């Protein structure tokens, strides 16, 4: 199948005007980008200058959460209820144009969801899935996570997660905004514990994401060898220099505090107080990181309070607003995001990549908000939401 007369943004940094995209709906793979002469009886559709971009890849989502004001609303759910919640959120995410995610884990359900989506049993984005986030006793996310104390328990927890199918390890290097009694600016684990977590994960062949708001916690996690830092709210110059020196990726999740601040009347008192303390510093930290050359990958923290699934593309607008070039922001949440989280053959439009893409009516580099309402969403060569190709023809 060929879609021609389109502007193709390939997710690696290149843009082709007046181009064609050829893909095979049976294999679900891209065959060529650029010029393509129709074969005999090959379906061909003229897009009339519309823009094609790769499906969005969100490096930080929580399918177990649905934007509730408090995680307490979720903790009492049975596994069956939580699984249904995850399935609904995955479908909504896909239909909004997100064709790949790194799912941050809750109990051990994300790996089950990922397997079912991959088998075609239910709709959803391609997933890199975790089981349970690892935290200290009483630490951030303990409600749905795996509590540990000491380096030996840290290693045991990593081994448990990998045994259950986790494709990466996440741990809470600091306290968090949404867990009562924890301080986002204070390190949680000791350096020895972080060292054990990262060493064991890498020995098991999986990458490591560290939730870290405060600079001290982020520095300790980077020294331990983590692959990505999530949030990075209170970054100082020394921490940013360490990011660059150690080639660690920042996943800023700018959407999360924005949503709480904009819903102040409904947020819990503690979440709101913490968010008010961090919101402006978060933006400052992000802007400083961009200026210093820290590598950024887009993630929303979708599912946290008022941060609803399906609004993921707004993160690209935030990254551009606070310092990134718009095209770089799009690449950060397509091709580069897929590469960093381990979604092979996703996030780009080049020969042999998955045919996961969005058809947009307007130029995203003139107005990034057009990414929030794609005209057509395609995963694996199939239209999963929006207007069919034959109705797009100019």
Short mmCIF file of the C-alpha atoms (twelve columns), coordinates in Angstrom:
data_MODEL
# 
_entry.id   MODEL 
# 
loop_
_atom_site.group_PDB 
_atom_site.id 
_atom_site.type_symbol 
_atom_site.label_atom_id 
_atom_site.label_alt_id 
_atom_site.label_comp_id 
_atom_site.label_asym_id 
_atom_site.label_seq_id 
_atom_site.Cartn_x 
_atom_site.Cartn_y 
_atom_site.Cartn_z 
_atom_site.pdbx_PDB_model_num 
ATOM 1   C CA . UNK A 1   0.000   0.000   0.000   1 
ATOM 2   C CA . UNK A 2   1.206   3.507   -0.816  1 
ATOM 3   C CA . UNK A 3   0.325   6.834   0.781   1 
ATOM 4   C CA . UNK A 4   1.637   9.569   -1.496  1 
ATOM 5   C CA . UNK A 5   1.746   13.367  -1.711  1 
ATOM 6   C CA . UNK A 6   2.594   13.560  1.988   1 
ATOM 7   C CA . UNK A 7   5.137   15.261  4.150   1 
ATOM 8   C CA . UNK A 8   6.879   12.426  6.023   1 
ATOM 9   C CA . UNK A 9   8.625   13.080  9.338   1 
ATOM 10  C CA . UNK A 10  10.638  9.924   9.952   1 
ATOM 11  C CA . UNK A 11  11.384  10.134  13.693  1 
ATOM 12  C CA . UNK A 12  15.152  10.268  13.250  1 
ATOM 13  C CA . UNK A 13  15.391  13.957  12.379  1 
ATOM 14  C CA . UNK A 14  14.664  13.903  8.655   1 
ATOM 15  C CA . UNK A 15  11.650  15.402  6.878   1 
ATOM 16  C CA . UNK A 16  10.689  14.524  3.309   1 
ATOM 17  C CA . UNK A 17  8.317   16.780  1.411   1 
ATOM 18  C CA . UNK A 18  6.112   15.522  -1.446  1 
ATOM 19  C CA . UNK A 19  7.006   11.990  -0.393  1 
ATOM 20  C CA . UNK A 20  5.391   8.569   -0.432  1 
ATOM 21  C CA . UNK A 21  5.180   5.966   2.315   1 
ATOM 22  C CA . UNK A 22  4.919   2.340   1.203   1 
ATOM 23  C CA . UNK A 23  4.036   -0.322  3.760   1 
ATOM 24  C CA . UNK A 24  2.797   -3.892  3.811   1 
ATOM 25  C CA . UNK A 25  -0.445  -4.259  5.804   1 
ATOM 26  C CA . UNK A 26  0.134   -8.006  6.144   1 
ATOM 27  C CA . UNK A 27  3.577   -7.794  7.741   1 
ATOM 28  C CA . UNK A 28  2.805   -4.452  9.369   1 
ATOM 29  C CA . UNK A 29  6.179   -3.089  8.209   1 
ATOM 30  C CA . UNK A 30  7.341   -0.059  6.273   1 
ATOM 31  C CA . UNK A 31  8.862   -0.958  2.912   1 
ATOM 32  C CA . UNK A 32  10.050  2.428   1.633   1 
ATOM 33  C CA . UNK A 33  9.906   6.160   2.297   1 
ATOM 34  C CA . UNK A 34  10.416  8.732   -0.449  1 
ATOM 35  C CA . UNK A 35  9.630   7.633   -3.994  1 
ATOM 36  C CA . UNK A 36  7.360   4.664   -4.708  1 
ATOM 37  C CA . UNK A 37  5.825   3.614   -8.028  1 
ATOM 38  C CA . UNK A 38  2.633   1.578   -7.600  1 
ATOM 39  C CA . UNK A 39  2.848   -2.107  -8.369  1 
ATOM 40  C CA . UNK A 40  0.058   -3.832  -10.209 1 
ATOM 41  C CA . UNK A 41  -3.197  -3.578  -8.225  1 
ATOM 42  C CA . UNK A 42  -1.389  -1.944  -5.283  1 
ATOM 43  C CA . UNK A 43  -3.743  0.335   -3.300  1 
ATOM 44  C CA . UNK A 44  -2.551  3.930   -3.508  1 
ATOM 45  C CA . UNK A 45  -3.990  6.938   -1.709  1 
ATOM 46  C CA . UNK A 46  -3.213  10.609  -2.285  1 
ATOM 47  C CA . UNK A 47  -3.031  12.469  1.036   1 
ATOM 48  C CA . UNK A 48  -3.087  15.927  -0.482  1 
ATOM 49  C CA . UNK A 49  -0.069  17.249  1.390   1 
ATOM 50  C CA . UNK A 50  -0.980  15.969  4.843   1 
ATOM 51  C CA . UNK A 51  1.815   15.182  7.300   1 
ATOM 52  C CA . UNK A 52  2.731   11.650  8.402   1 
ATOM 53  C CA . UNK A 53  4.671   11.231  11.662  1 
ATOM 54  C CA . UNK A 54  5.630   8.099   13.608  1 
ATOM 55  C CA . UNK A 55  3.291   7.019   16.371  1 
ATOM 56  C CA . UNK A 56  4.156   8.666   19.673  1 
ATOM 57  C CA . UNK A 57  6.278   6.663   22.127  1 
ATOM 58  C CA . UNK A 58  5.677   7.560   25.774  1 
ATOM 59  C CA . UNK A 59  8.577   6.475   27.983  1 
ATOM 60  C CA . UNK A 60  6.688   6.763   31.286  1 
ATOM 61  C CA . UNK A 61  3.067   5.675   31.785  1 
ATOM 62  C CA . UNK A 62  1.014   4.057   34.548  1 
ATOM 63  C CA . UNK A 63  -1.832  2.016   33.078  1 
ATOM 64  C CA . UNK A 64  -2.919  0.994   36.586  1 
ATOM 65  C CA . UNK A 65  -3.759  4.618   37.412  1 
ATOM 66  C CA . UNK A 66  -6.431  6.704   35.706  1 
ATOM 67  C CA . UNK A 67  -5.828  10.239  36.932  1 
ATOM 68  C CA . UNK A 68  -7.393  9.756   40.370  1 
ATOM 69  C CA . UNK A 69  -6.733  12.464  42.948  1 
ATOM 70  C CA . UNK A 70  -5.192  9.863   45.264  1 
ATOM 71  C CA . UNK A 71  -3.547  6.486   44.690  1 
ATOM 72  C CA . UNK A 72  -5.653  5.272   47.628  1 
ATOM 73  C CA . UNK A 73  -8.533  5.005   45.155  1 
ATOM 74  C CA . UNK A 74  -6.608  2.273   43.337  1 
ATOM 75  C CA . UNK A 75  -4.950  0.332   46.155  1 
ATOM 76  C CA . UNK A 76  -8.174  -1.378  47.200  1 
ATOM 77  C CA . UNK A 77  -8.835  -2.761  43.700  1 
ATOM 78  C CA . UNK A 78  -8.551  -6.496  43.117  1 
ATOM 79  C CA . UNK A 79  -6.134  -7.739  40.474  1 
ATOM 80  C CA . UNK A 80  -9.096  -8.415  38.172  1 
ATOM 81  C CA . UNK A 81  -10.380 -4.845  38.545  1 
ATOM 82  C CA . UNK A 82  -6.913  -3.422  38.029  1 
ATOM 83  C CA . UNK A 83  -6.400  -5.537  34.924  1 
ATOM 84  C CA . UNK A 84  -9.621  -4.192  33.413  1 
ATOM 85  C CA . UNK A 85  -8.497  -0.658  34.242  1 
ATOM 86  C CA . UNK A 86  -5.183  -1.258  32.519  1 
ATOM 87  C CA . UNK A 87  -6.885  -2.630  29.405  1 
ATOM 88  C CA . UNK A 88  -9.175  0.401   29.128  1 
ATOM 89  C CA . UNK A 89  -6.282  2.832   29.580  1 
ATOM 90  C CA . UNK A 90  -4.127  1.004   27.033  1 
ATOM 91  C CA . UNK A 91  -6.846  1.207   24.405  1 
ATOM 92  C CA . UNK A 92  -7.464  4.899   25.053  1 
ATOM 93  C CA . UNK A 93  -3.737  5.564   24.801  1 
ATOM 94  C CA . UNK A 94  -3.433  3.800   21.454  1 
ATOM 95  C CA . UNK A 95  -6.463  5.544   19.962  1 
ATOM 96  C CA . UNK A 96  -4.929  8.917   20.896  1 
ATOM 97  C CA . UNK A 97  -1.903  8.176   18.721  1 
ATOM 98  C CA . UNK A 98  0.523   6.581   21.184  1 
ATOM 99  C CA . UNK A 99  1.746   3.383   19.560  1 
ATOM 100 C CA . UNK A 100 4.509   2.545   22.041  1 
ATOM 101 C CA . UNK A 101 5.018   2.931   25.805  1 
ATOM 102 C CA . UNK A 102 7.258   1.996   28.695  1 
ATOM 103 C CA . UNK A 103 4.799   0.938   31.404  1 
ATOM 104 C CA . UNK A 104 6.025   1.555   34.928  1 
ATOM 105 C CA . UNK A 105 4.446   -1.392  36.691  1 
ATOM 106 C CA . UNK A 106 1.824   -2.109  39.324  1 
ATOM 107 C CA . UNK A 107 1.705   -5.438  41.088  1 
ATOM 108 C CA . UNK A 108 2.675   -7.806  38.255  1 
ATOM 109 C CA . UNK A 109 0.024   -6.925  35.695  1 
ATOM 110 C CA . UNK A 110 1.773   -4.819  33.051  1 
ATOM 111 C CA . UNK A 111 3.713   -7.801  31.727  1 
ATOM 112 C CA . UNK A 112 0.452   -9.721  31.309  1 
ATOM 113 C CA . UNK A 113 -1.136  -6.805  29.464  1 
ATOM 114 C CA . UNK A 114 1.906   -6.479  27.205  1 
ATOM 115 C CA . UNK A 115 1.733   -10.164 26.287  1 
ATOM 116 C CA . UNK A 116 -1.989  -9.982  25.460  1 
ATOM 117 C CA . UNK A 117 -1.549  -6.889  23.303  1 
ATOM 118 C CA . UNK A 118 1.379   -8.486  21.483  1 
ATOM 119 C CA . UNK A 119 -0.747  -11.572 20.775  1 
ATOM 120 C CA . UNK A 120 -3.529  -9.411  19.385  1 
ATOM 121 C CA . UNK A 121 -6.028  -10.335 22.082  1 
ATOM 122 C CA . UNK A 122 -6.713  -6.690  22.920  1 
ATOM 123 C CA . UNK A 123 -5.888  -3.260  21.506  1 
ATOM 124 C CA . UNK A 124 -3.068  -1.213  22.925  1 
ATOM 125 C CA . UNK A 125 0.360   0.239   22.189  1 
ATOM 126 C CA . UNK A 126 3.534   -1.789  21.961  1 
ATOM 127 C CA . UNK A 127 4.863   -2.105  25.504  1 
ATOM 128 C CA . UNK A 128 8.101   -2.433  27.412  1 
ATOM 129 C CA . UNK A 129 6.726   -3.584  30.746  1 
ATOM 130 C CA . UNK A 130 7.796   -3.676  34.364  1 
ATOM 131 C CA . UNK A 131 6.280   -5.669  37.224  1 
ATOM 132 C CA . UNK A 132 6.630   -3.657  40.446  1 
ATOM 133 C CA . UNK A 133 8.653   -0.557  41.202  1 
ATOM 134 C CA . UNK A 134 11.219  -1.197  43.928  1 
ATOM 135 C CA . UNK A 135 11.090  1.137   46.899  1 
ATOM 136 C CA . UNK A 136 12.261  1.322   50.512  1 
ATOM 137 C CA . UNK A 137 9.867   0.241   53.248  1 
ATOM 138 C CA . UNK A 138 7.198   2.950   53.362  1 
ATOM 139 C CA . UNK A 139 8.790   4.707   50.379  1 
ATOM 140 C CA . UNK A 140 7.220   6.330   47.361  1 
ATOM 141 C CA . UNK A 141 4.873   3.967   45.538  1 
ATOM 142 C CA . UNK A 142 4.955   1.298   48.239  1 
ATOM 143 C CA . UNK A 143 1.201   0.699   47.800  1 
ATOM 144 C CA . UNK A 144 1.697   -1.116  44.498  1 
ATOM 145 C CA . UNK A 145 5.457   -1.698  44.621  1 
ATOM 146 C CA . UNK A 146 8.046   -4.038  46.130  1 
ATOM 147 C CA . UNK A 147 9.455   -2.836  49.474  1 
ATOM 148 C CA . UNK A 148 13.071  -3.666  50.290  1 
ATOM 149 C CA . UNK A 149 15.756  -2.824  52.826  1 
ATOM 150 C CA . UNK A 150 19.468  -3.453  52.357  1 
ATOM 151 C CA . UNK A 151 21.591  -4.435  49.332  1 
ATOM 152 C CA . UNK A 152 20.763  -8.144  49.571  1 
ATOM 153 C CA . UNK A 153 17.014  -7.534  49.436  1 
ATOM 154 C CA . UNK A 154 17.577  -5.140  46.547  1 
ATOM 155 C CA . UNK A 155 19.270  -7.869  44.540  1 
ATOM 156 C CA . UNK A 156 16.555  -10.360 45.428  1 
ATOM 157 C CA . UNK A 157 13.844  -7.941  44.320  1 
ATOM 158 C CA . UNK A 158 15.518  -7.393  40.945  1 
ATOM 159 C CA . UNK A 159 15.785  -11.134 40.414  1 
ATOM 160 C CA . UNK A 160 12.110  -11.553 41.308  1 
ATOM 161 C CA . UNK A 161 11.022  -8.916  38.835  1 
ATOM 162 C CA . UNK A 162 13.073  -10.374 35.984  1 
ATOM 163 C CA . UNK A 163 11.796  -13.875 36.798  1 
ATOM 164 C CA . UNK A 164 8.227   -12.583 36.466  1 
ATOM 165 C CA . UNK A 165 8.921   -11.043 33.098  1 
ATOM 166 C CA . UNK A 166 9.998   -7.460  33.819  1 
ATOM 167 C CA . UNK A 167 11.787  -5.963  30.815  1 
ATOM 168 C CA . UNK A 168 13.374  -3.200  32.884  1 
ATOM 169 C CA . UNK A 169 13.743  -2.254  36.545  1 
ATOM 170 C CA . UNK A 170 12.408  0.908   38.128  1 
ATOM 171 C CA . UNK A 171 13.325  2.040   41.621  1 
ATOM 172 C CA . UNK A 172 12.426  5.066   43.715  1 
ATOM 173 C CA . UNK A 173 15.635  6.967   44.433  1 
ATOM 174 C CA . UNK A 174 13.743  9.721   46.303  1 
ATOM 175 C CA . UNK A 175 10.370  10.326  47.869  1 
ATOM 176 C CA . UNK A 176 7.472   11.358  45.662  1 
ATOM 177 C CA . UNK A 177 4.644   13.837  45.253  1 
ATOM 178 C CA . UNK A 178 1.740   11.401  45.456  1 
ATOM 179 C CA . UNK A 179 2.850   9.204   48.388  1 
ATOM 180 C CA . UNK A 180 2.024   10.749  51.776  1 
ATOM 181 C CA . UNK A 181 4.917   11.021  54.193  1 
ATOM 182 C CA . UNK A 182 7.694   10.961  51.595  1 
ATOM 183 C CA . UNK A 183 9.879   13.907  50.602  1 
ATOM 184 C CA . UNK A 184 10.615  14.325  46.865  1 
ATOM 185 C CA . UNK A 185 13.860  16.148  47.633  1 
ATOM 186 C CA . UNK A 186 15.340  13.514  49.951  1 
ATOM 187 C CA . UNK A 187 17.208  10.361  48.820  1 
ATOM 188 C CA . UNK A 188 15.512  7.109   49.779  1 
ATOM 189 C CA . UNK A 189 18.025  4.314   49.200  1 
ATOM 190 C CA . UNK A 190 21.617  4.302   50.394  1 
ATOM 191 C CA . UNK A 191 24.339  4.402   47.753  1 
ATOM 192 C CA . UNK A 192 25.111  0.747   48.468  1 
ATOM 193 C CA . UNK A 193 21.487  -0.206  47.865  1 
ATOM 194 C CA . UNK A 194 21.338  1.699   44.579  1 
ATOM 195 C CA . UNK A 195 24.614  0.138   43.473  1 
ATOM 196 C CA . UNK A 196 23.179  -3.315  44.160  1 
ATOM 197 C CA . UNK A 197 19.941  -2.588  42.288  1 
ATOM 198 C CA . UNK A 198 21.656  -1.339  39.156  1 
ATOM 199 C CA . UNK A 199 24.414  -3.932  39.142  1 
ATOM 200 C CA . UNK A 200 21.942  -6.786  39.478  1 
ATOM 201 C CA . UNK A 201 19.635  -5.419  36.802  1 
ATOM 202 C CA . UNK A 202 22.447  -4.974  34.307  1 
ATOM 203 C CA . UNK A 203 23.741  -8.450  35.112  1 
ATOM 204 C CA . UNK A 204 20.245  -9.698  34.214  1 
ATOM 205 C CA . UNK A 205 20.314  -7.823  30.916  1 
ATOM 206 C CA . UNK A 206 17.668  -5.178  31.629  1 
ATOM 207 C CA . UNK A 207 17.921  -1.413  31.813  1 
ATOM 208 C CA . UNK A 208 17.185  0.700   34.893  1 
ATOM 209 C CA . UNK A 209 14.939  3.730   35.407  1 
ATOM 210 C CA . UNK A 210 15.242  5.717   38.614  1 
ATOM 211 C CA . UNK A 211 12.460  7.952   39.914  1 
ATOM 212 C CA . UNK A 212 14.363  10.945  41.277  1 
ATOM 213 C CA . UNK A 213 13.167  14.451  42.077  1 
ATOM 214 C CA . UNK A 214 15.990  15.798  44.238  1 
ATOM 215 C CA . UNK A 215 19.544  16.440  43.056  1 
ATOM 216 C CA . UNK A 216 21.211  14.253  45.699  1 
ATOM 217 C CA . UNK A 217 19.028  11.272  44.824  1 
ATOM 218 C CA . UNK A 218 19.578  11.787  41.112  1 
ATOM 219 C CA . UNK A 219 23.347  12.017  41.587  1 
ATOM 220 C CA . UNK A 220 23.422  8.821   43.645  1 
ATOM 221 C CA . UNK A 221 21.376  7.002   41.007  1 
ATOM 222 C CA . UNK A 222 23.636  8.235   38.200  1 
ATOM 223 C CA . UNK A 223 26.731  7.174   40.122  1 
ATOM 224 C CA . UNK A 224 25.131  3.734   40.493  1 
ATOM 225 C CA . UNK A 225 24.874  3.524   36.698  1 
ATOM 226 C CA . UNK A 226 21.160  3.964   35.909  1 
ATOM 227 C CA . UNK A 227 20.091  4.382   32.297  1 
ATOM 228 C CA . UNK A 228 17.299  6.945   32.767  1 
ATOM 229 C CA . UNK A 229 16.270  9.415   35.438  1 
ATOM 230 C CA . UNK A 230 12.543  10.046  35.708  1 
ATOM 231 C CA . UNK A 231 11.384  13.597  36.595  1 
ATOM 232 C CA . UNK A 232 14.663  15.317  37.553  1 
ATOM 233 C CA . UNK A 233 12.802  18.093  39.328  1 
ATOM 234 C CA . UNK A 234 15.517  19.770  41.429  1 
ATOM 235 C CA . UNK A 235 18.565  19.515  39.182  1 
ATOM 236 C CA . UNK A 236 21.522  21.721  40.018  1 
ATOM 237 C CA . UNK A 237 24.570  22.447  37.891  1 
ATOM 238 C CA . UNK A 238 26.629  19.614  39.356  1 
ATOM 239 C CA . UNK A 239 23.864  17.084  38.704  1 
ATOM 240 C CA . UNK A 240 23.373  18.279  35.137  1 
ATOM 241 C CA . UNK A 241 27.120  18.006  34.535  1 
ATOM 242 C CA . UNK A 242 26.954  14.430  35.830  1 
ATOM 243 C CA . UNK A 243 24.099  13.623  33.420  1 
ATOM 244 C CA . UNK A 244 26.244  14.767  30.520  1 
ATOM 245 C CA . UNK A 245 29.436  13.085  31.722  1 
ATOM 246 C CA . UNK A 246 27.728  9.727   32.270  1 
ATOM 247 C CA . UNK A 247 25.447  9.935   29.217  1 
ATOM 248 C CA . UNK A 248 22.282  9.389   31.264  1 
ATOM 249 C CA . UNK A 249 18.882  10.161  29.738  1 
ATOM 250 C CA . UNK A 250 16.336  12.438  31.421  1 
ATOM 251 C CA . UNK A 251 12.616  11.648  31.171  1 
ATOM 252 C CA . UNK A 252 11.172  14.900  32.543  1 
ATOM 253 C CA . UNK A 253 7.409   14.118  32.747  1 
ATOM 254 C CA . UNK A 254 6.471   17.808  32.595  1 
ATOM 255 C CA . UNK A 255 2.800   16.883  32.294  1 
ATOM 256 C CA . UNK A 256 2.537   15.496  35.826  1 
ATOM 257 C CA . UNK A 257 2.965   18.641  37.987  1 
ATOM 258 C CA . UNK A 258 1.137   20.761  35.400  1 
ATOM 259 C CA . UNK A 259 -1.998  18.646  35.763  1 
ATOM 260 C CA . UNK A 260 -2.027  18.836  39.566  1 
ATOM 261 C CA . UNK A 261 -1.484  22.598  39.623  1 
ATOM 262 C CA . UNK A 262 -4.295  23.085  37.097  1 
ATOM 263 C CA . UNK A 263 -6.661  21.006  39.240  1 
ATOM 264 C CA . UNK A 264 -5.830  22.551  42.602  1 
ATOM 265 C CA . UNK A 265 -9.437  22.507  43.822  1 
ATOM 266 C CA . UNK A 266 -9.562  18.699  43.571  1 
ATOM 267 C CA . UNK A 267 -6.027  17.652  44.535  1 
ATOM 268 C CA . UNK A 268 -5.155  16.311  47.956  1 
ATOM 269 C CA . UNK A 269 -3.652  18.934  50.250  1 
ATOM 270 C CA . UNK A 270 -0.282  17.192  50.472  1 
ATOM 271 C CA . UNK A 271 0.010   16.581  46.711  1 
ATOM 272 C CA . UNK A 272 -0.867  20.190  45.975  1 
ATOM 273 C CA . UNK A 273 1.574   21.562  48.548  1 
ATOM 274 C CA . UNK A 274 4.392   19.406  47.193  1 
ATOM 275 C CA . UNK A 275 3.562   20.277  43.591  1 
ATOM 276 C CA . UNK A 276 3.453   24.004  44.277  1 
ATOM 277 C CA . UNK A 277 6.925   23.648  45.786  1 
ATOM 278 C CA . UNK A 278 8.331   21.848  42.742  1 
ATOM 279 C CA . UNK A 279 6.471   23.160  39.685  1 
ATOM 280 C CA . UNK A 280 8.596   26.166  38.748  1 
ATOM 281 C CA . UNK A 281 11.825  24.423  39.764  1 
ATOM 282 C CA . UNK A 282 10.903  21.507  37.527  1 
ATOM 283 C CA . UNK A 283 10.622  23.805  34.511  1 
ATOM 284 C CA . UNK A 284 13.881  25.545  35.416  1 
ATOM 285 C CA . UNK A 285 15.646  22.196  35.793  1 
ATOM 286 C CA . UNK A 286 14.373  20.978  32.445  1 
ATOM 287 C CA . UNK A 287 15.395  24.149  30.620  1 
ATOM 288 C CA . UNK A 288 18.862  24.048  32.149  1 
ATOM 289 C CA . UNK A 289 19.251  20.395  31.180  1 
ATOM 290 C CA . UNK A 290 18.284  21.125  27.577  1 
ATOM 291 C CA . UNK A 291 20.722  24.025  27.378  1 
ATOM 292 C CA . UNK A 292 23.528  21.858  28.771  1 
ATOM 293 C CA . UNK A 293 22.943  19.117  26.205  1 
ATOM 294 C CA . UNK A 294 21.385  16.460  28.439  1 
ATOM 295 C CA . UNK A 295 19.615  13.887  26.284  1 
ATOM 296 C CA . UNK A 296 15.853  14.129  26.743  1 
ATOM 297 C CA . UNK A 297 13.251  11.456  26.067  1 
ATOM 298 C CA . UNK A 298 9.534   12.205  26.350  1 
ATOM 299 C CA . UNK A 299 7.362   10.626  29.017  1 
ATOM 300 C CA . UNK A 300 4.170   11.885  30.631  1 
ATOM 301 C CA . UNK A 301 3.676   9.963   33.898  1 
ATOM 302 C CA . UNK A 302 0.143   9.403   32.539  1 
ATOM 303 C CA . UNK A 303 -2.241  8.069   35.163  1 
ATOM 304 C CA . UNK A 304 -0.995  10.285  37.996  1 
ATOM 305 C CA . UNK A 305 -3.491  12.811  39.443  1 
ATOM 306 C CA . UNK A 306 -5.542  14.470  36.666  1 
ATOM 307 C CA . UNK A 307 -2.931  13.323  34.128  1 
ATOM 308 C CA . UNK A 308 -5.309  11.362  31.949  1 
ATOM 309 C CA . UNK A 309 -4.433  8.734   29.384  1 
ATOM 310 C CA . UNK A 310 -4.865  9.971   25.842  1 
ATOM 311 C CA . UNK A 311 -3.448  13.442  26.491  1 
ATOM 312 C CA . UNK A 312 0.140   12.205  26.029  1 
ATOM 313 C CA . UNK A 313 1.020   14.408  23.043  1 
ATOM 314 C CA . UNK A 314 0.818   17.500  25.237  1 
ATOM 315 C CA . UNK A 315 4.235   16.538  26.628  1 
ATOM 316 C CA . UNK A 316 5.809   17.357  23.264  1 
ATOM 317 C CA . UNK A 317 4.299   20.847  23.430  1 
ATOM 318 C CA . UNK A 318 5.653   21.312  26.965  1 
ATOM 319 C CA . UNK A 319 9.153   20.249  25.956  1 
ATOM 320 C CA . UNK A 320 9.114   22.711  23.071  1 
ATOM 321 C CA . UNK A 321 7.676   25.510  25.199  1 
ATOM 322 C CA . UNK A 322 10.396  25.143  27.811  1 
ATOM 323 C CA . UNK A 323 13.473  24.987  25.616  1 
ATOM 324 C CA . UNK A 324 13.577  22.227  23.010  1 
ATOM 325 C CA . UNK A 325 13.408  22.730  19.273  1 
ATOM 326 C CA . UNK A 326 9.949   21.448  18.192  1 
ATOM 327 C CA . UNK A 327 11.411  18.849  15.839  1 
ATOM 328 C CA . UNK A 328 13.815  17.651  18.534  1 
ATOM 329 C CA . UNK A 329 10.880  17.381  20.935  1 
ATOM 330 C CA . UNK A 330 9.003   15.195  18.456  1 
ATOM 331 C CA . UNK A 331 12.029  12.948  17.918  1 
ATOM 332 C CA . UNK A 332 12.400  12.735  21.723  1 
ATOM 333 C CA . UNK A 333 8.948   11.189  21.888  1 
ATOM 334 C CA . UNK A 334 9.169   8.977   18.802  1 
ATOM 335 C CA . UNK A 335 12.391  7.482   17.473  1 
ATOM 336 C CA . UNK A 336 14.725  8.327   20.309  1 
ATOM 337 C CA . UNK A 337 12.217  7.294   22.966  1 
ATOM 338 C CA . UNK A 338 11.737  3.914   21.307  1 
ATOM 339 C CA . UNK A 339 15.492  3.372   21.136  1 
ATOM 340 C CA . UNK A 340 16.089  4.292   24.770  1 
ATOM 341 C CA . UNK A 341 13.326  2.109   26.229  1 
ATOM 342 C CA . UNK A 342 14.043  -0.864  23.980  1 
ATOM 343 C CA . UNK A 343 11.124  -0.858  21.528  1 
ATOM 344 C CA . UNK A 344 12.979  -2.277  18.561  1 
ATOM 345 C CA . UNK A 345 11.788  -1.191  15.091  1 
ATOM 346 C CA . UNK A 346 9.324   1.307   16.567  1 
ATOM 347 C CA . UNK A 347 9.211   5.100   16.631  1 
ATOM 348 C CA . UNK A 348 10.629  5.676   13.145  1 
ATOM 349 C CA . UNK A 349 9.433   5.481   9.550   1 
ATOM 350 C CA . UNK A 350 12.200  3.783   7.576   1 
ATOM 351 C CA . UNK A 351 12.536  0.499   5.739   1 
ATOM 352 C CA . UNK A 352 11.642  -2.501  7.954   1 
ATOM 353 C CA . UNK A 353 10.337  -0.420  10.866  1 
ATOM 354 C CA . UNK A 354 6.823   -1.070  12.137  1 
ATOM 355 C CA . UNK A 355 4.154   0.775   10.170  1 
ATOM 356 C CA . UNK A 356 3.050   2.749   13.228  1 
ATOM 357 C CA . UNK A 357 2.153   6.298   12.276  1 
ATOM 358 C CA . UNK A 358 -0.219  9.224   12.502  1 
ATOM 359 C CA . UNK A 359 -1.756  11.213  9.670   1 
ATOM 360 C CA . UNK A 360 -2.082  14.887  10.595  1 
ATOM 361 C CA . UNK A 361 -4.155  17.505  8.828   1 
ATOM 362 C CA . UNK A 362 -1.795  20.368  9.789   1 
ATOM 363 C CA . UNK A 363 1.948   20.926  10.030  1 
ATOM 364 C CA . UNK A 364 3.018   19.902  13.556  1 
ATOM 365 C CA . UNK A 365 6.048   22.203  13.497  1 
ATOM 366 C CA . UNK A 366 3.792   25.190  13.061  1 
ATOM 367 C CA . UNK A 367 1.348   23.957  15.704  1 
ATOM 368 C CA . UNK A 368 2.341   20.994  17.879  1 
ATOM 369 C CA . UNK A 369 -1.194  20.784  19.239  1 
ATOM 370 C CA . UNK A 370 -2.206  19.033  16.002  1 
ATOM 371 C CA . UNK A 371 -0.494  15.937  17.434  1 
ATOM 372 C CA . UNK A 372 -3.232  15.755  20.066  1 
ATOM 373 C CA . UNK A 373 -5.924  15.108  17.466  1 
ATOM 374 C CA . UNK A 374 -4.497  12.914  14.716  1 
ATOM 375 C CA . UNK A 375 -6.789  12.387  11.762  1 
ATOM 376 C CA . UNK A 376 -5.758  8.738   11.480  1 
ATOM 377 C CA . UNK A 377 -3.871  6.406   13.825  1 
ATOM 378 C CA . UNK A 378 -2.125  3.380   12.327  1 
ATOM 379 C CA . UNK A 379 -0.426  0.525   14.185  1 
ATOM 380 C CA . UNK A 380 1.213   -2.299  12.299  1 
ATOM 381 C CA . UNK A 381 -0.331  -1.095  9.054   1 
ATOM 382 C CA . UNK A 382 -3.891  -1.210  10.394  1 
ATOM 383 C CA . UNK A 383 -6.040  1.868   11.010  1 
ATOM 384 C CA . UNK A 384 -6.893  1.645   14.707  1 
ATOM 385 C CA . UNK A 385 -8.573  5.041   15.108  1 
ATOM 386 C CA . UNK A 386 -9.751  7.939   12.979  1 
ATOM 387 C CA . UNK A 387 -10.435 8.284   9.267   1 
ATOM 388 C CA . UNK A 388 -9.767  5.383   6.841   1 
ATOM 389 C CA . UNK A 389 -7.308  6.031   4.018   1 
ATOM 390 C CA . UNK A 390 -9.917  6.067   1.267   1 
ATOM 391 C CA . UNK A 391 -11.691 8.965   2.969   1 
ATOM 392 C CA . UNK A 392 -8.459  10.926  3.317   1 
ATOM 393 C CA . UNK A 393 -7.875  11.207  -0.404  1 
ATOM 394 C CA . UNK A 394 -7.527  14.723  -1.730  1 
# 
